[in-house]
Each structure stands twice: as C-alpha cells, then as structure tokens.
C-alpha cells in the first residue's frame, strides 16, 4: 500500500520525500513556481506550476489529505500558520503531523500568548524524532486515517 505525495517540489525534505516515495508505485507531485530559477527535484512524476507563492500555498493545502511539517525556514512557518488559521476558522479538518523538537514549543507559545483554540490540536500530532519507531506509528495512523476517508 502506498500514498501519493504532494510537496513543494524543490530540494531538502521535499526532495527526500519524493526520493523515498520513488521506491513505490505512487505519484510524486511537486507544486512549483512558474518563474522560479530553482530547479524542481528529479524524483517528481508530475509538476504543477503555480503563478505565485500564495497560489502555490493554496494548492499545497487544497491537495493534501494529511499534512507533514518538518522543521524548516520561513516558508514552512508560513505554511504551518496558514493551516492553523484554516483550522481556527473550521475551514479544514485534516490530520497534521509535526516532526521535530521545535513544534511543540511553538504551539505552546502560541496557545499561551495568542488567541489560539487548543481544541484544534486534536488533529495535530507531534513527534520529536522521525526514526523507525515513529515512522511505524505514523504509518499505522495514516492507514487508519486514510482508510476512513
């Protein structure tokens, strides 16, 4: 059993996820910018070209059934904030996996310093590590979540 993946289409975790998924018969879709000087990674089976960064963000959010966030830069923070804002407004209810030690600290900070409804966290899953034990647990969770869909 495999799951198609959609990511931002470039290097780093996006490339690593596409490379890992290339071992299976799944689609590996990259949502990339039309006029970017960055080259999409070579492990994609399909590229979707977005005219702007915000259009790219919208496509990534709309296309996902489940979201994964690894610690990254300002783009990752923007994507995370967009998903959180959509949860807050009851626009989406998709399970979201946060991988890395910084995420739980960030969400605790947001909960304690901003008007964030922590009930939304029921769909959020935090993992400090992404090793064999965590991967196995996440795989089982995904099978259960996506079969119910």
N, C-alpha and C positions, 0 to 999 in steps of 0.2 A: 504494500500500500504506500502511495506517495501523495504528496500535496504539491500542487503548483505553487510557485513563489512569485511574488512581485516585489521589486525593490527599486531603489533609485538608480540602479544600472551602472554605477561607476566603481571605483576601487574600494579597498578596505573591507568592511564587513559585508557590503553589498556584493563584492566580487567573491568573497569567501563563501557566502551562502549559495551563490549561483554555481560556483565550482563544486561545492559539496553536493548540490542537487543534480549536477550533471551526471552523477553515477546512477541516476534513476530515470525512468521514463516519465518525466514531468516537464511542464512548461517552466521556463525561467525568463520571466518578463522584466525588462528594465524600463522604467519611466524616466526618460532623459530629456534634457532641454534641446529645443530645435537648433539654437545658435550657439551651443556650448563649444568651447575649444577643447574640453575634456573628452577623451575617447571613452565610449561605453566599454564595459569589460567583455572579453571574448567568450564568456561562458553563457551568454544570453541566447535564448532561442527566438526571442521576439523583442523588438524595441518599439515603444510608444513614445512619440515625440510631443512634448508639451511646449506651448508657446511662451510660457513664463514660469517662474519659480512657484508662484501661488497656484497656477493651474496644475503643475506637477504635484504639489502637495495635495490638492483636491483629488487628483486621480489616484494617488497612492492610498489615500484614506478611503475613497469610494470602492476601490478594487479589493481591498483586504477583507477577509473573513475573520482574521485574527492578526494582531499586530505584535511585532517584536521590536524592542528598543534596546540597543546596546549603548554603552557609554560612548559619546561622540562629541561633536562640536555644536556650534550654534544652530546648524541645520537640524540636528537631532533634537535639540531643545525646542525649536520651533514646532517640529512635528509632534513632539510629546505634548506641548502646550495646546496645539490645535485639537488633538484627540481628547485631552482633558476638558477643554472648553465645550466640545461637542457632547461629551458625557454629561457635563453640568447642565446642558440645555436639553437633555434627553433626545438628542438627535441620533446618536449611535449607542449601541449596547453590544460592543464586540469585546471579546476577551483580549487582554493586552498583557504581554509578558515583558517585564523589565529585568534585564540581565546586567548585573554589576552592583558594586557596593554603594555607589552614589545615589541610586534611585530612591531607596527607602528614606535616605536622609533628605533628599529634595522634597519628597511627598510629605514627610513630617514637617518640614519647614513651611511648605505651602499650607498645610492643614492648620498650623499654629499661627500663621501670620497673614493669611488671606481668607476670604470667604469661600472656602472650598468645602463642598459637601462630602465628607469622608464615606458616606454610604455608597458613593460611586465606586469606591475601591473594591467592591465585591467582585468586579470583573477584572481587577488588576492583580497580577501575580508577580511577586518579587523573588528573584533568585540572585544571590550574591556571586555565585560561581556558575560556570557553564561547562561542567565536567560530566563524566559518564553518568553519575548518579542523577544529576539534574536533567540531563538530556533524556534519560529513560523516563523520568517522572513527567517531563514536559510532553514527550511523545505519547504517553498514555493519556494525558489530559487532552491533547489535541485529538486523538482518536475518538474519545468520548464526546468532546465538544462538537466536532465536525460531523460526526455520525448523526447527532441530534438535529443538526441544521436542516 
